[in-house]
Amino acid sequence: MRIGRQEFSYGSQRLVSVRDAPNNRQAFDAARLIYGAPHMRFDAFYAYYVPAKPNIFDDGFNKNTQFWGGYAVLNKVPVFQNADVYYLGIRKKVAVFDAGTGQETRHSMGARVWSTTPEWVYDIEALYQFGNFAGNTISAWTASANVAYTFNNIRHKPQFGIKTEVISGDRNGNDGRLNTFNPLFPRGGYFGLAALIGPSNLTDVHPYFQLELTKNLAFNVDYDLFFRMSRNDGIYAVNGKMIYSGKAGTSDQIGRQLGAELVFTPNRHLYLRQELTWFSAGEFLKQAGPGKDILMFGTTATFKF
């Protein structure tokens, strides 16, 4: 049993993450029960989210967002190798979507299967959300896949992979049903350090390539295509805040993103990353706002002890 202020990290961190880079880590005031067995781990918790304030050591207890659930990880599962099953609940006093503002109570039920071998990597996840928001019912969902293959017999061990996500958006703001997916507490750098787009109302196709230049140095390049899942809903940031309303444009094209990075890990304590990201604004961003392209250059240094 763990009681007090703590961090949560589950699965691929699509829903619940410690949120390393580009934001500060996120914390919860929680009571958490952890059970471990040789091929199983189960967590059950009840928590209050701790919003980060500007200064140091001033993040007090906050009742505005309640978070609870259970998460099970099963290993050595027939066929799939590994599987996660979970239920997550959230209640926010004030939630904001393109459909309006109000209290939100949302339940998420999902499953994930994943495996890592010297050649193949796959991570497939799907979940459904239900509940109520400002007097309306919630019906939202997402499905994602990440599959990659490494050619270990070729010099530099090239790896080719593809990620894709389909994340629901609101189909009609006046039908009494909210279809906008809530990503809860996801990774800060969801699509790289630039973190320009969040995982709501989104269709994403993401091929990538990796080379192992040396034992401690890797080069990665990826290319993202972003589309709005629903033209009646807006686009959202990683923290869930709306960037542009769906009423601001008719196109479903958000943009394209090309990223490249060098990752250097000289030992188990130090991690260095140099990243370059180019984002080309799509038609919707040009309709909704300035629609300017973005070039971002970022350096990350992490020391673990």
Backbone torsions as a table, in degrees:
resi	resn	phi	psi	omega
1	MET	NA	128.5	178.8
2	ARG	-121.6	122.1	-178.2
3	ILE	-124.2	132.6	177.7
4	GLY	131.3	-169.0	179.9
5	ARG	-75.5	129.8	-173.1
6	GLN	-157.6	169.1	178.6
7	GLU	-106.4	149.9	177.1
8	PHE	-118.0	143.3	172.9
9	SER	-150.0	120.5	-177.1
10	TYR	-132.6	139.7	174.0
11	GLY	58.8	-135.4	179.5
12	SER	-84.7	8.3	179.8
13	GLN	64.1	25.9	173.8
14	ARG	-72.8	-27.9	-175.7
15	LEU	-114.7	-37.9	-177.3
16	VAL	-135.8	115.4	-173.0
17	SER	-138.1	157.8	171.3
18	VAL	-71.6	-17.8	174.5
19	ARG	67.1	51.5	169.1
20	ASP	-68.0	139.7	171.6
21	ALA	38.1	131.6	3.1
22	PRO	-89.6	-1.7	-178.8
23	ASN	-97.5	171.0	169.8
24	ASN	-64.4	156.2	174.9
25	ARG	-63.2	156.2	-179.7
26	GLN	-111.9	151.5	-173.4
27	ALA	-131.6	163.6	178.7
28	PHE	-136.4	141.3	167.1
29	ASP	-90.1	112.2	-164.7
30	ALA	-146.0	158.1	164.1
31	ALA	-112.9	127.3	-170.3
32	ARG	-137.3	128.7	177.0
33	LEU	-105.9	125.0	-176.3
34	ILE	-119.8	124.5	178.0
35	TYR	-120.9	129.6	179.9
36	GLY	-126.2	139.7	176.2
37	ALA	-136.2	170.2	-176.1
38	PRO	-52.1	-39.2	-177.1
39	HIS	-126.3	27.3	-177.4
40	MET	-156.7	146.8	170.7
41	ARG	-140.2	138.2	179.5
42	PHE	-136.0	130.3	175.3
43	ASP	-116.8	138.3	169.3
44	ALA	-130.3	138.1	-173.3
45	PHE	-152.2	159.2	168.9
46	TYR	-136.9	129.2	-169.7
47	ALA	-147.0	163.0	168.4
48	TYR	-118.5	130.0	179.1
49	TYR	-70.3	140.9	-179.0
50	VAL	-105.6	104.1	176.7
51	PRO	-66.9	139.3	-179.9
52	ALA	-81.2	126.3	175.9
53	LYS	-96.5	164.2	-172.4
54	PRO	-63.1	-33.9	-173.4
55	ASN	-93.1	-171.1	-173.4
56	ILE	-101.4	136.2	175.9
57	PHE	56.6	39.9	-179.9
58	ASP	-127.0	15.2	-177.9
59	ASP	-85.8	93.5	-176.7
60	GLY	-80.2	177.9	178.7
61	PHE	-65.4	138.7	-175.3
62	ASN	-137.5	130.2	-177.0
63	LYS	-98.4	4.1	-172.1
64	ASN	-70.6	-28.5	-178.1
65	THR	-130.1	115.0	175.9
66	GLN	-100.2	144.4	-175.4
67	PHE	-143.4	129.5	-178.0
68	TRP	-148.0	164.3	177.5
69	GLY	160.5	-172.5	177.3
70	GLY	-141.5	141.3	-177.2
71	TYR	-137.6	124.7	-179.2
72	ALA	-119.0	134.9	176.2
73	VAL	-117.1	123.7	-178.1
74	LEU	-116.0	126.7	179.9
75	ASN	-109.0	160.9	-177.8
76	LYS	55.0	45.7	177.5
77	VAL	-84.5	135.4	178.0
78	PRO	-56.3	141.2	177.8
79	VAL	74.3	-58.8	-171.7
80	PHE	-87.8	-13.9	-178.5
81	GLN	76.3	-58.3	-179.2
82	ASN	-137.3	146.2	179.8
83	ALA	-146.3	141.7	172.9
84	ASP	-116.2	138.9	171.1
85	VAL	-132.1	142.8	-172.5
86	TYR	-157.7	158.9	168.5
87	TYR	-132.3	132.0	179.4
88	LEU	-132.7	132.5	178.4
89	GLY	-121.5	145.9	179.2
90	ILE	-142.0	143.2	174.6
91	ARG	-133.7	120.9	179.3
92	LYS	-117.7	133.7	179.5
93	LYS	-66.5	-37.2	179.3
94	VAL	-134.6	113.6	175.5
95	ALA	-120.7	144.8	-176.7
96	VAL	-124.3	123.7	173.9
97	PHE	-131.3	173.5	177.4
98	ASP	-61.6	-27.0	-178.7
99	ALA	-78.2	-12.2	178.9
100	GLY	146.4	-167.7	-177.7
101	THR	-129.0	140.2	178.7
102	GLY	171.4	-175.1	178.5
103	GLN	-76.2	141.0	-177.4
104	GLU	-125.1	129.1	169.7
105	THR	-124.6	115.0	-170.8
106	ARG	-131.9	139.1	178.3
107	HIS	-118.2	134.2	-179.5
108	SER	-121.9	127.6	176.5
109	MET	-126.0	127.8	-175.0
110	GLY	-153.9	176.3	178.9
111	ALA	-147.4	152.0	-179.2
112	ARG	-141.4	136.5	172.7
113	VAL	-121.2	140.4	-173.4
114	TRP	-157.2	155.1	178.8
115	SER	-160.6	148.9	176.5
116	THR	-133.4	118.4	174.8
117	THR	-121.8	170.5	177.6
118	PRO	-56.0	-28.9	-179.4
119	GLU	-102.6	-52.5	-171.7
120	TRP	-103.3	142.7	170.1
121	VAL	-131.2	130.0	172.5
122	TYR	-142.5	148.6	-179.1
123	ASP	-149.3	109.2	-175.3
124	ILE	-124.8	131.0	-174.4
125	GLU	-143.1	145.1	175.9
126	ALA	-148.0	145.5	177.5
127	LEU	-153.8	159.0	179.9
128	TYR	-125.4	141.9	179.2
129	GLN	-120.3	140.8	177.1
130	PHE	-145.7	167.1	-178.7
131	GLY	146.7	-145.8	179.9
132	ASN	-145.1	150.5	179.7
133	PHE	-143.5	116.7	176.6
134	ALA	49.2	43.0	179.6
135	GLY	84.9	-4.5	178.1
136	ASN	-104.1	153.6	176.7
137	THR	-83.1	153.7	178.9
138	ILE	-108.4	133.2	173.5
139	SER	-145.6	96.8	-175.7
140	ALA	-135.4	162.9	-176.0
141	TRP	-161.0	165.7	172.0
142	THR	-154.0	154.0	173.9
143	ALA	-142.3	138.8	-178.7
144	SER	-142.4	155.4	177.7
145	ALA	-145.7	140.1	175.1
146	ASN	-135.2	112.5	-177.6
147	VAL	-128.9	132.2	-179.0
148	ALA	-143.8	153.1	177.3
149	TYR	-131.9	135.1	-179.5
150	THR	-111.1	130.0	176.8
151	PHE	-89.9	88.4	-174.0
152	ASN	-71.0	-20.3	-178.2
153	ASN	-88.5	-1.6	179.2
154	ILE	-104.9	146.3	-179.6
155	ARG	-55.7	139.0	-179.0
156	HIS	69.6	4.2	173.1
157	LYS	46.6	63.4	-179.5
158	PRO	-62.2	138.7	177.9
159	GLN	-121.2	130.4	175.9
160	PHE	-115.3	134.5	-179.1
161	GLY	-149.5	168.4	175.1
162	ILE	-144.2	136.2	173.1
163	LYS	-115.4	145.9	174.7
164	THR	-149.5	144.9	-179.6
165	GLU	-139.0	141.7	170.9
166	VAL	-124.4	118.5	-172.3
167	ILE	-129.3	123.4	-168.8
168	SER	-68.6	148.7	172.9
169	GLY	-125.7	166.9	-176.3
170	ASP	-70.8	126.4	-176.7
171	ARG	-80.7	-34.1	-177.3
172	ASN	-152.5	119.3	-176.5
173	GLY	-71.4	-8.2	-175.8
174	ASN	-119.1	15.8	-176.3
175	ASP	-97.9	5.6	179.0
176	GLY	76.3	12.5	-179.1
177	ARG	-135.7	127.1	178.6
178	LEU	-97.5	121.3	-179.7
179	ASN	-106.6	1.2	-179.5
180	THR	-70.1	126.3	179.2
181	PHE	-73.9	139.4	175.5
182	ASN	-106.1	113.7	-177.5
183	PRO	-78.2	3.3	176.7
184	LEU	64.1	-104.2	-174.1
185	PHE	-131.1	68.6	-170.2
186	PRO	-81.6	180.0	175.7
187	ARG	-57.8	146.4	177.9
188	GLY	-69.6	-47.7	177.1
189	GLY	-92.7	67.5	-172.1
190	TYR	-63.4	-43.4	175.9
191	PHE	-120.1	51.5	-178.6
192	GLY	95.5	173.1	-177.1
193	LEU	-61.5	-28.7	-179.4
194	ALA	-61.4	-35.3	173.7
195	ALA	49.7	51.7	-175.1
196	LEU	-86.3	-31.5	-175.4
197	ILE	-123.4	139.3	176.8
198	GLY	-101.2	163.8	-175.3
199	PRO	-84.0	65.6	171.6
200	SER	-140.1	141.2	179.6
201	ASN	48.2	61.9	-169.8
202	LEU	-146.6	140.6	164.6
203	THR	-119.8	126.5	-172.1
204	ASP	-131.7	129.4	173.8
205	VAL	-120.4	126.3	-162.8
206	HIS	-141.9	80.9	172.5
207	PRO	-75.3	150.1	179.9
208	TYR	-149.6	164.2	-174.7
209	PHE	-144.6	141.6	-178.1
210	GLN	-138.5	142.4	174.2
211	LEU	-126.1	137.8	174.2
212	GLU	-94.2	92.4	-174.9
213	LEU	-65.5	-44.7	172.5
214	THR	-138.7	-177.9	179.9
215	LYS	-60.2	-31.5	-174.7
216	ASN	-113.6	2.7	-175.5
217	LEU	-128.6	125.7	-178.9
218	ALA	-126.3	146.8	176.5
219	PHE	-118.4	129.1	-178.8
220	ASN	-126.1	143.1	172.8
221	VAL	-139.2	139.1	179.4
222	ASP	-143.4	161.0	-177.5
223	TYR	-137.7	124.9	-176.0
224	ASP	-113.4	138.7	171.0
225	LEU	-117.2	123.2	-176.3
226	PHE	-114.1	131.2	176.0
227	PHE	-134.6	149.6	171.2
228	ARG	-74.1	131.5	176.9
229	MET	-66.8	-41.4	177.9
230	SER	-124.1	131.4	178.5
231	ARG	-75.7	-8.7	179.1
232	ASN	-93.1	-0.5	179.9
233	ASP	-121.0	159.4	-177.5
234	GLY	-87.1	-167.3	173.4
235	ILE	-114.3	150.8	-170.1
236	TYR	-127.1	154.8	176.2
237	ALA	-81.1	174.4	-179.8
238	VAL	-61.5	-33.7	179.9
239	ASN	-82.0	5.4	176.5
240	GLY	92.1	-8.0	179.9
241	LYS	-75.4	142.0	-177.7
242	MET	-73.3	131.4	177.2
243	ILE	-88.8	-53.1	177.5
244	TYR	-137.2	139.8	175.9
245	SER	-70.9	151.7	175.8
246	GLY	-64.1	-19.4	179.2
247	LYS	-74.7	-10.7	-175.2
248	ALA	-80.1	-10.2	-179.2
249	GLY	-169.3	165.9	-176.8
250	THR	-108.4	-16.7	-177.0
251	SER	-76.4	151.9	175.3
252	ASP	-96.9	-2.3	-176.3
253	GLN	-85.5	111.9	179.2
254	ILE	-86.1	-48.0	-179.6
255	GLY	162.7	-177.6	178.5
256	ARG	-127.9	146.1	-177.6
257	GLN	-135.5	127.3	176.4
258	LEU	-113.8	127.1	-178.1
259	GLY	-131.0	146.9	175.6
260	ALA	-140.3	145.0	-178.8
261	GLU	-150.9	149.6	170.6
262	LEU	-111.4	129.1	-179.0
263	VAL	-119.8	123.1	-178.2
264	PHE	-119.8	122.4	179.7
265	THR	-125.8	84.0	-176.9
266	PRO	-65.9	-26.1	177.9
267	ASN	-156.8	-177.3	-175.2
268	ARG	-75.5	-6.8	-178.9
269	HIS	-98.4	-30.9	-169.5
270	LEU	-113.2	135.8	179.1
271	TYR	-134.7	123.7	-179.8
272	LEU	-124.9	134.9	-179.6
273	ARG	-138.2	132.6	174.2
274	GLN	-114.7	123.4	-172.1
275	GLU	-128.4	140.7	175.2
276	LEU	-128.0	126.3	-177.9
277	THR	-128.7	131.6	173.4
278	TRP	-119.1	124.6	179.5
279	PHE	-115.9	123.5	178.1
280	SER	-101.9	116.1	-176.1
281	ALA	-66.0	136.0	177.7
282	GLY	-89.5	-177.5	-173.4
283	GLU	-62.8	-37.7	-178.9
284	PHE	-63.5	-41.8	179.4
285	LEU	-66.1	-31.7	177.2
286	LYS	-72.5	-31.2	176.5
287	GLN	-75.7	-36.3	-171.8
288	ALA	-88.7	-25.1	-175.5
289	GLY	-158.0	-154.5	-178.2
290	PRO	-61.0	-32.7	177.2
291	GLY	65.6	35.9	-178.5
292	LYS	-88.4	147.8	173.7
293	ASP	-72.7	158.9	-176.8
294	ILE	-130.4	134.7	173.1
295	LEU	-120.4	122.1	-176.0
296	MET	-126.0	136.3	178.6
297	PHE	-123.6	123.0	-174.5
298	GLY	-139.0	148.3	177.4
299	THR	-123.4	133.9	178.7
300	THR	-124.4	132.4	174.3
301	ALA	-128.7	126.0	-179.0
302	THR	-127.3	129.9	175.6
303	PHE	-117.7	122.8	-179.4
304	LYS	-111.9	138.9	-179.3
305	PHE	-143.8	NA	NA
